[in-house]
């Protein structure tokens, strides 16, 4: 029987996301359909799905996910990246209170948007997390990121420590809302752990967003509306609330 699946399925993924497990399972089940892994910037990942640049994407919340459905995959530990000789590196783990008075570097592509994050953001905001890592190495401050980004930008002169009371950083699979193309529905089945041949993975509507995902999406929308730093009760020493 000839497969009705297309020859390619394009999976976008943001920096630090790890599609390898699902790519392996997909290759075993559908060797005739090439899974094309497409790196996308975090800020552009949701738009890439909406615009059809990719068929689906692994991205972090909060993100502007209007017109998309999301499937929760996992939550990442949040860590503080510091120089190896920083006093915080002496501990195996940290709490947010340990960083309350520490200078922190807040890149413009901040993956967390942690409301009430600890630390005192330095005035200069680099464009990318990669550039922020350079500033941490130069001693300007700590960087708070999902653990996978700390690993992605690893340097020998830096280390990272988990922040035990930080909120997790959710990673989701984003797909267009509504009834799915067969290949997309098949991939949804893969990430949900369905066995090969299960009819539940075919042509099914994508799930509705959870209450948490809706809340995170609203936070992202408010951020996109252009709230200015410093316009909150926290004063100039705290990260602005969104």
C-alpha positions as MATLAB code, in Angstrom:
seq = 'XXXXXXXXXXXXXXXXXXXXXXXXXXXXXXXXXXXXXXXXXXXXXXXXXXXXXXXXXXXXXXXXXXXXXXXXXXXXXXXXXXXXXXXXXXXXXXXXXXXXXXXXXXXXXXXXXXXXXXXXXXXXXXXXXXXXXXXXXXXXXXXXXXXXXXXXXXXXXXXXXXXXXXXXXXXXXXXXXXXXXXXXXXXXXXXXXXXXXXXXXXXXXXXXXXXXXXXXXXXXXXXXXXXXXXXXXXXXXXXXXX';
ca = [
       0.000    0.000    0.000;
       1.395    3.385   -0.980;
       1.897    5.816    1.906;
      -0.186    8.998    1.825;
       2.430   10.830    3.866;
       4.501   13.576    2.207;
       8.206   12.963    1.502;
       9.279   15.478    4.191;
       8.087   16.710    7.572;
       9.686   19.944    8.822;
      10.203   20.176   12.590;
      11.400   23.510   13.935;
      13.190   23.663   17.264;
      14.429   26.524   19.435;
      17.987   26.687   20.840;
      18.521   24.087   23.541;
      15.470   21.981   22.612;
      16.314   18.333   21.986;
      14.334   16.617   19.214;
      16.731   13.646   18.925;
      14.547   11.110   20.780;
      11.472   11.774   18.662;
      13.528   12.044   15.488;
      14.903    8.556   16.142;
      11.435    7.073   16.734;
      10.092    8.834   13.657;
      12.919    7.431   11.529;
      12.171    3.907   12.740;
       8.447    4.187   11.999;
       8.553    6.238    8.805;
      11.879    5.647    7.042;
      10.295    6.847    3.790;
       9.428   10.285    5.246;
      12.440   12.482    5.949;
      12.183   14.488    9.187;
      13.861   17.816    8.442;
      15.123   19.479   11.630;
      15.001   23.265   11.262;
      16.710   25.496   13.888;
      14.564   28.571   14.586;
      15.039   31.597   16.798;
      12.916   31.432   19.942;
      11.093   34.672   19.090;
      10.223   33.414   15.593;
       9.331   29.779   16.315;
       5.567   30.212   16.758;
       5.366   32.452   13.679;
       7.246   29.863   11.645;
       4.461   27.347   12.349;
       1.693   29.861   11.631;
       3.349   30.956    8.367;
       4.008   27.396    7.206;
       7.803   27.758    7.222;
       7.787   24.584    9.359;
       5.024   22.040    9.901;
       5.400   22.017   13.685;
       7.932   23.181   16.266;
       9.438   22.551   19.676;
       9.334   25.847   21.558;
       9.367   27.257   25.072;
       6.552   28.980   26.853;
       5.728   31.752   27.315;
       5.296   32.433   23.607;
       2.648   34.065   21.455;
       0.724   30.930   20.392;
      -2.458   32.403   18.892;
      -3.642   30.127   16.076;
      -1.637   27.208   17.435;
      -2.323   24.229   19.661;
       0.375   23.016   22.034;
       1.230   19.625   23.496;
       3.178   19.745   26.779;
       6.433   17.770   26.585;
       8.567   18.538   29.636;
       9.723   21.294   31.983;
      13.369   22.284   32.208;
      15.240   23.107   35.386;
      16.201   26.794   35.612;
      19.822   27.527   36.512;
      22.151   30.439   37.227;
      25.259   30.656   35.042;
      28.234   32.205   36.862;
      32.045   32.277   36.587;
      33.730   29.305   38.242;
      35.288   31.571   40.873;
      31.938   33.205   41.741;
      30.807   32.687   45.339;
      27.564   31.078   44.138;
      29.588   28.298   42.512;
      30.596   27.058   45.983;
      27.073   25.689   46.547;
      25.598   22.622   44.846;
      22.274   24.411   44.384;
      20.777   27.853   44.959;
      17.495   29.455   45.901;
      16.157   32.651   44.370;
      16.991   34.470   47.611;
      20.671   33.635   47.113;
      20.651   35.851   44.022;
      18.528   38.732   45.320;
      21.322   41.308   45.385;
      23.386   39.887   42.536;
      23.814   41.759   39.245;
      22.184   39.743   36.465;
      22.402   39.890   32.685;
      19.030   39.942   30.910;
      19.284   39.263   27.156;
      16.608   40.541   24.819;
      15.854   36.971   23.742;
      15.211   36.010   27.390;
      13.699   32.504   27.318;
      12.076   32.666   30.757;
      10.271   35.984   31.244;
      10.249   35.047   34.927;
       7.982   37.461   36.742;
       9.832   38.580   39.881;
      13.138   36.926   38.975;
      15.899   37.523   41.539;
      18.864   39.797   41.014;
      19.453   43.335   39.832;
      19.566   43.499   36.005;
      22.554   45.383   34.643;
      21.763   48.309   32.378;
      23.143   46.800   29.182;
      20.881   44.167   27.582;
      22.639   42.039   24.950;
      20.569   40.856   21.996;
      21.149   37.140   22.494;
      21.751   34.580   25.220;
      25.035   33.729   23.530;
      26.176   37.352   23.894;
      24.974   37.351   27.499;
      27.242   34.383   28.220;
      30.202   36.503   27.111;
      29.211   39.208   29.588;
      28.940   36.641   32.390;
      32.463   35.462   31.552;
      33.596   39.098   31.732;
      32.228   39.332   35.284;
      29.246   41.628   34.633;
      26.710   39.402   36.368;
      24.912   36.054   36.544;
      22.602   34.733   33.833;
      19.367   32.880   34.635;
      18.350   30.439   31.891;
      16.872   26.981   31.261;
      19.527   24.337   31.870;
      19.728   23.279   28.220;
      20.837   26.782   27.216;
      23.548   26.722   29.883;
      24.764   23.454   28.378;
      24.470   24.720   24.809;
      26.696   27.723   25.546;
      29.109   25.903   27.863;
      32.498   27.504   28.514;
      35.381   26.147   30.574;
      35.522   29.298   32.688;
      31.817   29.179   33.594;
      29.574   26.842   35.544;
      25.899   26.752   36.479;
      23.837   25.866   39.537;
      20.143   24.877   39.725;
      17.755   27.353   41.359;
      15.578   24.993   43.365;
      12.555   27.279   43.810;
      12.533   28.697   40.276;
       9.478   27.923   38.134;
      10.121   25.290   35.472;
      10.633   26.298   31.858;
       7.963   24.461   29.794;
       8.822   23.011   26.395;
       5.888   22.200   24.099;
       5.189   20.929   20.617;
       3.304   23.633   18.704;
       1.096   22.702   15.736;
      -1.561   24.563   13.744;
      -4.994   24.543   15.367;
      -7.738   22.403   13.854;
      -7.670   19.044   12.109;
      -4.104   17.996   11.424;
      -2.400   16.802    8.272;
      -1.677   13.093    8.553;
       2.087   13.505    9.001;
       1.631   16.078   11.785;
      -0.939   13.842   13.505;
       1.504   10.943   13.265;
       4.227   13.026   14.927;
       1.815   14.024   17.705;
       1.324   10.313   18.277;
       5.086    9.846   18.522;
       5.562   12.522   21.197;
       2.591   11.145   23.131;
       4.174    7.724   23.215;
       1.630    5.916   21.088;
       2.614    2.597   19.610;
       3.218    2.236   15.888;
       0.015    1.612   13.935;
      -2.294    3.285   16.448;
      -5.202    4.877   14.580;
      -5.469    7.532   17.305;
      -2.477    9.303   15.788;
      -4.195    9.923   12.457;
      -6.103   13.025   11.362;
      -7.157   14.027   14.871;
      -7.735   17.588   16.055;
      -4.907   19.089   18.052;
      -5.561   19.414   21.801;
      -6.735   22.633   23.354;
      -4.263   24.652   25.379;
      -4.124   24.079   29.117;
      -4.932   26.872   31.562;
      -1.190   27.279   32.285;
      -0.375   27.539   28.592;
      -3.121   30.149   28.114;
      -1.770   32.178   31.046;
       1.780   32.072   29.659;
       0.492   33.087   26.223;
      -1.295   36.094   27.745;
       1.919   37.114   29.520;
       3.742   36.951   26.204;
       1.055   39.037   24.523;
       1.356   41.739   27.190;
       5.121   41.725   26.770;
       4.735   42.056   23.001;
       2.446   45.056   23.550;
       5.508   46.993   24.657;
       5.475   47.346   28.432;
       8.514   49.417   29.319;
      11.111   48.376   31.909;
      10.950   50.133   35.258;
       7.214   50.905   35.092;
       6.365   48.633   38.030;
       6.287   48.689   41.796;
       9.572   46.842   41.958;
      11.570   49.961   41.206;
      14.715   50.214   39.121;
      16.461   47.344   40.886;
      14.018   44.593   39.839;
      13.051   43.041   36.552;
       9.784   44.571   35.255;
       6.625   42.550   35.785;
       4.715   41.503   32.719;
];
